[in-house]
Amino acid sequence: MRYVQLRAFHYVAISGGFSRAAAELFLTQPAISDQVRKLESEYDILLFNRERKQVTLTPAGENLLQITRRMFDAENQALELLSESRALRAGVLRIVADAAHHILHILHAFREKYPGVMVTIRSGNTETVVENLLNYEADIGVLGDLNPSREFDIIRLDATPITAFTARDNPLARRDALSFAELATLPLVGREVGSKTRRRLEESAARDGVQLNFMIEAEGREAVREIVASGLGVGFVSEAEFGLDPRLVKIPIRGEPVLMEEALICLSERSQAKTIRAFLDLARTLAPREAPQPSRRRAGT
């Protein structure tokens, strides 16, 4: 087994094709194809399905990709260690967040201290955040679920109640508050399955003996906001994420507050990478004093 063969396989797998992998590695497509073919031939294994110019991983390829993700991530960490003085001058930090505004104060501090580091931010729900971290497609996650399925380092950020909201011209906008029983009779607009906000609402309503029925399901917070603003129903969001939108009005939910806790997480095995550690150190410094200290959670806890 040769390093160049594993590298060729890895880049074909993560980029989705031989030509894209060749471009990433500044090689020709025949060279990449030849390295992958030799790897498959030497071990008598099929790593890719090649059908109608589309390339997909076989089960064996999926298993090997999990190993090469760790392998090349370790290589990147070694490069960071060897070029420590350069890592925080020209690195990249990849963040995936269910709501980026929870870390804006940390981003400001990070950019002031490390202006050479490029920060990329993608949005996603709780499931997407965890999946991206496990697949080494992101370095840091921001989410509202503090019990992930694998060991992570966790820094708690804040906890705010979930509120209902509707369009300003909706008659409901004049209500002081709504109970779960009342909400169950209204047209509700909810996030997609996998959203922590939706799950927390449904769990809290169930404890009151109420089942919430979402008439419209939308992917992403902004999609829900636009649908509600058009007058199509009642949506939900944590108060910290409501923002300033003159088209919308908050309506508190009666009873015990349904809290959304937000946290920064990263894989414990990657927490010492230079850029990740620098961001986490700033987050610990800026975290609310009353917040618990960072902890580690394991599956089943």
N, C-alpha and C positions, 0 to 999 in steps of 0.2 A: 504494500500500500504506500502510495506516494502522496506527499503533501499537496502537490499540484492537482492530483486527481480529486482529493477531498475538497480542495478549494473550488475546483470547477463544478463539482456536484453541488456544493453549498450555494454558489451564486446562481446556478440554474434554478435551484429549488426556491430561493428567496425572491428572485426576480421574475420567475414565471416563464422563462424561455431561454434558449441557447443564444439567440442574438443579443438579448438584453444582458445576459451574463458576460458575453464577449465585450460588449461596450463598457460594462462596469470594470472589467479587468484589463481593458486596453489590449485585447487579443482578438484573433480572428475566430469566427464561428466554427470553422472546421477544427481549429486547435482545441476549443472547448469540447466539441462533440467527441473528438478523439480521446481526450482524457476521461470523459465519463464512460465511453464505450470500453476503454481498457479496464476501468474500475469494475464495471459490471462483468466483463469477460473473465477477469482474473479470479473473481469470487463467485462466478456463476449465479448472479443475482440480477433481478430486474429492479431498477430504482425509479424509472420513469415510464409512464404510459405515453406513447407517442401516437396520437391519432389526429388525422386531418390538421397537421401543423400545430396542434395543441399539445402542451406538455403538462402532465399531472403526475404527482407522486404516487407510487405504489405504497402499500402498507410498509414494506421494508424501507422504502425511501423516507416515509414519514418518521420511522424510528431512527434512521441515520441522521435526519435533519435535527432531531432533538439533541443528538450528541454533537453535531458540528456547530450548532448554535452556541453551546457551552464552550466548545473548543475555540471558536473564533472570537467569542467574547473574552475568553481568558487571554488570547493573543493581544486583543486591544488593551486589556488592562496591563499586560506586560509592557506594551509600547508606552502607555501612560506613565508607568513607573520609571521607565528608562529615560523618558523625556518629561519628567515632572515639571520642570520649570516652564515648559512650553504648553503643557496640557491645559492650563487654565488661561492661556492667552489666545488659543485658537481651537478650542474644542467644540463639541456639540452636545447639548443636553436635550433629550427628547422627553416631553411630558405629555401624558394623556390624562384628560380631566373630565369629570362629569360637570364641573362648573369652575372655570378658570379664575373667576373673581375671588375665590377663597385664598388664592396665593398671590394676588397682585402686589401686596406689600412685600412679599418675599422676592418676587421678580424684580421689583424696583431696587431692592438692596443688592440683589445678585448682579444686576446689570451695572450698577455703580461700581461694584467691587471687581467684577470680571467682564469688562466691556467687550473683550475679544471672543467670548464664548457665544456661539450661536444657539438660541433657544427655539425649539419648534414645539408647538402646542397643538394637539388634536383633541377633539371632543369624543366622548363616548359614555355609555352608561356603566354601571358597576361591573357587569360581566365583561364588557369590552376592555375596561381598564385592567382587570386581572389577567385576561387573556393576553393582552399586549405585553404585560410585564413577564408573564411566564414564557412567552415566545421570544423574549429579548428584543421586541420591537419598540419598546419604550424603556426609559431609565427610571422615571418617577411617575407615580399615579396619584390622582386626587379623586377620592370617592367617598361615599357615605356609608360604606359597609366595613366595619372594623373587625370582621371575622373571616378573612379570606381563606382559601383552601390550601394554602401552603405557607411555609415560614416567610414572613415579611418583617422588615423593620417598619414601625408605625409611629408617626408623630401626629397627635390629635390637634386639630385646628380650632374648631368651634362647634357649637350646637345651637341650632335655631329652629323654632317651630314651623311646621308646614301650615300654610294658609291657603284658603280658596281664593279665587279671583274671577272676575267677570268683566265684560265690557261696561264702560261707564254709562252707556245709555240703556243698559239692561235694568229692568225694575228691581232685580235682586241687588243692584249696587247700593240701594238705600238700606239694606238690612245691616243690623249691627253685628250679627253672627249667624252661623248656620250649624245645626246639629247634624250628626251622621244620618239620623233618620230623615231629616229634611233633604239632605244631599242625595239620598237614595232615590228620591222622587224627581230629581232634576236631570237634564241632559248633561252628562259629564264628559269631559275631554281628558284622556289620560295618556301618560307616556307608554312606550312599548314595554312588553314583557322583558324583565331584566332590570327595569328601573327601580332603584331603591325607594324613591319617593312613592311610587305606586304601591310597592309591596308594604311599606310602612303604613300607608293609609288603609289598605285592605285589611291588614292585621289589626289595626286599632278599631276599625269599624266592626270587624268580626267579634271583638271582645265586647262590644256593645250590642251584639246580636243583630247587626246590620250588614247586608251585602251591598256593596257599591257596584253599580252597573255602568260601565263606560260605553257610551254610545259611539264615540269616536276615539280611535287609538292613533297616536302620531309619534313618529320617531324624532326625538330631540325636543329640548325645552323650547327652542324658538318656534318650532312648528306648532306646539301647543299654544304658545302665546298668540301667534297670528290667527289661529282658528278661533280662539276665544275672543280676540279683539274684533273679529268679523261678526260676532253675535251668535255664534253657534253653541254656546254652552258655558259650563263652569270648569275651570282648570285648577291645578294645584302646583304650588312651588314653595320652597322654603322661603321664609321672609327675607333672609339675607340675599336671595337670588331674585327677588321681585323687581328690583331696579326702579327707574323712573320712566314710566310710560304713561302719558296723559290719557291714553285710550282705555286704561285698565284701572280697576278698583279692587283693593284687597277686602276679603270678608273673612274674619277669624272663624275658626272651627270651635264650637262650644266643647267644654269638658277639658279633661287633662290634655295639655299640649302634646302633639305628636312631633317629637324632636327628630331633626336630621343632623346627625353628627358627621362632620367632614374630617378627613385625615389625609396626610401624605403617606404613601407607602412605596417601598421598593424591595426587591428581592434582597434578603439578608446577604446572600453570597456576592452581591454586586455593590453593597453599600460602601465599600472602601475605594471604589473607582473615584478618581480625583474630582471630576466635575460633579458626580452624584454626592460625594461626601461634602463638598463645598456648599452645595445647595441645602443639604440636610442640616449642616451645622448652622447656617443662617436661619433655617426654619425653627430649629430648637431655640435659638436666641430670641426669635420674634414670636414664638408661640405664647398664647395667653398664660399668665402665671398660674391660673387655677386649673389649667389643663393637666391631665396626668402625664407622667413621664413616658417617653417612647417605650414601647414594649414589643415583644415578639409573640406571634400567635402561631400555633401549629394546627394541622388538620384535626378536626374533631373538637377543638376548644371553643 
